[in-house]
Structure formats: C-alpha cells, structure tokens
C-alpha cells in the first residue's frame, strides 16, 4: 500500500511538465494567493479588506533583508512587529546552533511554514527549516500573526502564526541570472538561474543552482562549510481548464555549531567573542566533548510538490497539492554526561513525509465557500549512538535504540466562508486537526553491537517495557471568525478571533532522560509512558483588533492583541527526578499593541518600520512529572522583550540605493525563573545597492544588473543575540550566543 501511494503521488506530480499540449497565453495565477485590495508601499504590501493580521514582504524586501547569503526565510521578516529574529552568524547561514525566532513571545518552532499553502514541515522537532530554499526563487513572504485562517497554517503547529512563501515561477521569456557574493569570514556565494521562457508546447521551466560557504566568525569550523542547493520548476497549461506547476528543491549543508555560553560568560562581551569549541584534541575526555569537529552535522533535504488547478466552470475551482519530503540529518554533539561519563552522541534521523492538500472553492448565495482537506503520513525514526573518548578517539559505548511501530498520520479537514455585505467583509470557518503518533518500542541497549540502525533492530535486543510507550492521538477543533469594515476608501478596521494549536513533543528526549536517570524514575514509580501521558496538544485563543489606514503613499496599521495559551509544553526541574523534564502543565498569556508602518513619500524614497509594546507571561504554576509544583505564575516567558522598535528606509540617488536599518530590542529574560536578565541593544545595518540598466546594458548580452555592499552591525555592537531560552530550560538556565560583530560583504548580479 505504501509503495502504491508513493507511485501514484509521483505520477501525479510528474504529469504536469511531461505532457505537451497547446496552452493558452494567460499567466497561471493560483487561487489561494489573495490579491484583493493589495498595493505596494516599497518593501511592504499594503492590505485593505483582509480581516486579520498579516504582513507581506515584497520581492525587493526579500532581496534586501535576506542579506548577502539569501538563504534565511526568517531574516526576511525580522523588521515586522512582535517578531524577534537573531542568528549566531552574520549571514543567517548557521542552523546547527539554535536559530532564534519568536513571534509574540512564542518560539519559532510554533510557526507553521508553508510554500504556496503546502506544509514544508509537519513535526515539531527539529522544526521548520528556514534555510532549505534559495530566496532568489521566492516571490513573496507573508506572515500571519494571531488568529490563523482555517485554510492557512498547515503544519505541526501554528501557535506562533504562519509563514507562507510564494514561488517565483518560470518567466515568459528566456533569461539567465547570475549572482556572486563575498565577504568577511570566508563568505562566498554563487547563484545561477536559467528560465526557458514559454516553449512551443506552452511549457515554462526554470532551473537554478547555488553554492554557499563561510567560516564561523568565532572558533573553528564552517557555518556552513558547504551548502549546495538545486531548484527546478515547471508550469504547464492543459487546455483552458487545467493548469499545473511542479517544484523541486534539493538542499545539502555541512556545518559546525557555535558553542553555547552561560549567562555569566556573556556578561563580558569581549571575552564572549573569543569563547567557542576547542580547536584541537586535548586527550581529556571531559574537554574533548567540546572539540569543534565533534559538534557538527550534515542536513540533506528533498522537497517535491505540485500544484494542479482545475476550473471546470468559472465558479468552481479544484486545487490539488500533492507533496513528498525527505530529510537525512546525521549529527554529532558532545554531551557532558551519558550514564555517568562524558560522551559524544551521534544522532541519525531519516524523515519521510508524503501527502496532499485538496481544496474546492465555489460561490453560493453570494458567499465564497472553500472546503479543504490536508492528509499526511510521516515516518521519523531517530536513533542515537554514544561514544566514549579515549586519547581523542571515539570508541563505541552504547546504542539508545527506539523503534516506531508504523507511520504517523495527520488528517485535517477545514471549511471557510467569505461574504461581502456592502462595506462589511466577513470570514468564518473551522479546521479539525487530528494527529496519530505510533507506539514506540524501547530496548535493553546493553550488548547491541556497533552496527547500522536496521541491523541493530534485527538483533536479538530485548524489549524494555519501561522505556516504551503506547500510540497517541491528538485532536482539536479550531474555530475562526473575522470581519472588516471599509469606513472609507482609506480606513478599514478589523476584528479577528481564532484558535491555534501546537503538536506536543519531547518523546525522543524522554528516552535519553530516562536512560540517564533510571534509578530515580524507578524509585518514583515513573516510566517513559508516564511522561508521554502528561503531554497534551497545546492550544491558543487569539483576538486581534486592528485598523488599516491605506492611502496612495502611506500604510499604517495599529493593532491590539490578546492571546491565551493552554497546555504549553514547558520543562521544569523536578526535585524528585533531579533533572529537567517537559510536561504540558502550564498556561500563559500574551497581550499588547503593535504598529506596522510603510510609506512612499517620494518616488525615490520608501520608509517602513514597526513598534511593539507588550507582555508575555506565565499564567499558572507548573506541575512537574513527579507531581511537584513549581512556582511560575506571573513570570515573564523567556526571550520576549516588552518593547521593540525597528525602522528602515530606502533612498534612490542616481542609481544608488541607500538603505539603513535599525533594530532596538529592550531587556528580556533568558529563563522563565526570571533570574537571568539580558541587556537591551541597538543594531544598525547599512545596505548600498547600485542599479542602472543603461550602464549594465553596455555589457554584451546583459539586460540588467546590480552591485551591492552590505555593512552589518555597522557600529560593532557587543550584545547577546540568540538565546536558547525555550521554556524547557527552567531550572537549568539558558544557553546564550553573542551577536555577530561588524561584517562587510559585497555582491554582484547580472541578468542576461
């Protein structure tokens, strides 16, 4: 059955570009890309009738904010209100180190990432891959904050909103684009894309390749040392009624981690910039777990999806979106202790996902009706080997083996109704989310030899009931209601309510915690099943009240928001088990105000910016796995500043575009205990871009081009950037990473 499913999926995906039929000349426009009431204010798309909080970055904004590397989706939204984005390296390349994204106080793992409405990732761990695409191939980036509509935010969780990407489709005319980037710390990027133009069959194709590399700015290793990316796209019209697109991305990145630092270590900004993993072997097991080459990984992704639009009549649209995703991610990490001694962990995961999204849109009684269904099967086997260190060499110690008994399954139908009554626009609907997680078998790992994962499973290892757990099913009904009213052509208030969700997680780490603390678990009468039973599906109730002021030159959106979170997955230091354990036993809330601003006062000048004043706090105490109650009520959630201000402008002067950017982030706590307070900071970046088509056209065959210079952290501010401050750090403190120093990079691009 599984093979037949995949065969059918591949045949459906490949049908688009392989068929050669006459095509109509009109451009493919997908139904789910909303263009009603949208205009551009430079880097921001102005919205009008959309009854929700959403922000769309234009292609110009993606090119600028994506930086010289053009690999980080998160960096493109860093100027939006209530969005905190920090990276461990200046280019946003290193994802081996925790990649910091928070939206209204919630970690970035809670943000659903979709591309043309297709879920890019549907498991909480390790979360969405913000670096698995080349931004040159992305046409738009939209962030939905607060209440996510029923037809958006497909993924493991959308409790922190939804990032939806649009693909830059194959061009109508033949063309070649090349870009080169270079900069400090060994940074280099080469990118090339070829568009076929519309062929005689009506088919349009594009193919691109990029190579990116950089050194870590502190310590040894690459961030990444090598990143290869291949992308392919095809568009085809099958007569008047059927249109199809096929997209494929392959991404491979090798990288080394930055060393996490303690709160005490980052108090001295100068010293923190020199602390990292050891450059060489010291023949000391406790120190050699911190050797840089024992803290690295290679991540390989394959992402294939198709968009098939069938329009049997003008009022009936059927959209089919099949997809297949695979990831291989072998990873080495030094751990301070495993079964009482220093060790190096080798974790291997092979993640397979396949499924599809089916939508039907029609009109009845002057009401647009959209009904959809998202289905996915996923397989995420994770195996761990542990090695001891002898004279700097890795010596196999033990497996930590677990076997998932079958595939996980997601079923999620949804309905959305949209209606206009004069100046009033109303949307209402719901989504039902159901996720089945298969049972997991644990083993008595002693005696399993150093063989492959499949061979280890086939060995005569005895099953261990205490480290096994039963299958789980998580479900939620997610209602949504929103409305907007056009008071005038320029003024539109809106109100939105919606319920979001977050898939529970913690199970792989439960195995490790249990193995390391088995005696304490046995004494307390606890097993891995006990921990799993305490984990629930987290949900949030979101209310947004906003007003859009949108003129030909100005776009201004003040917003008030309130969110109540239930069953958040947090980690507490359990005094009975003497360790941190995650559990769904805490509630939280976030509230405040945002302002989003965009303007084009002159044809040569664009302004944009945002403000946040808000609070995110724990609304309850937390009950640990053993039943002990830990005081958390009233504490600020980690890594959420009460105030953020961001602003930028772009001014064109005789072909030179000058774009300074400033970000101010107020003080924040690094842990939910609120004992580690991180100082506020201000960072300024400057982007200079020269574009003059007349000049570049003097080069043989060149149609257009640009030359860019990027000055990042212009004033070399010493500050704490990434904080691994997710709520599971309670009792153990957070991990801190200093922000990258002043960095200079350049780029050049040509279109033929």
ABEGO torsion letter per residue (X at the ends): XAAAAAAAAAAAAAAAAABBBBBBABBBBBAABBABGBBBBEABBBBAABBBBBBBBBAAAAAAAAEAAGABAAAAAAABBGBBBBBABAAGABAABBBBBBBGGBBAAABBBBBGGBBABABAOAEBBAAABBAAABABBBBBBEBBBAABGBEABAAAEBBBBBBBBBBABBBBBBBBBBBBGGBBBBBBBBBAEBBAAGBBBBBBBBBBBBBBABEBEBOBABBBBBBBBBBBBBEAABBBBBBBBBBBBBBBBBBBBBAAAAABAAAAAABBBBABBAGBAAAAAABAAABBBBBBBBBBBBBBBBBABAABBBBBBBBBBBBBBBBBBBBABBGGBBBBBBBBBBBBBBEBBBBBBBBBGGBBBBBBBBBBBBBBBBBBBBBBBBGGBBBBABBBBBBBBEBBBBBBBBBBBBBBBEABBBBBEBBBBBBBBBBBBBBBABGBBBBBAAAAAABABBBBAAABBBBBBBBBBBBBBBBBBBABAABBBBBBBBBBBBBBBGAAAAAAAAAAAAAAAAAAGBBAAAAAAABBBBBBBBBBBBBBBBBAABBBBBBBBBBBBBGBBBBBBBAAAGBBBBBBABBBBBBEBBBBBBBBABAABBBBBBBBBBBBBBABBBBBAAGBBBBABGBBBBGBBABBBBBBBBBBBGGBBBBBBBBBBBBBBABAAGABBBBBBBBBBBBBBBBBAAAAAABBGBABBBBBBBBBGAAGBBBBBBBBABAAABGAEBBBBBBBBBBBBBBBBBBX
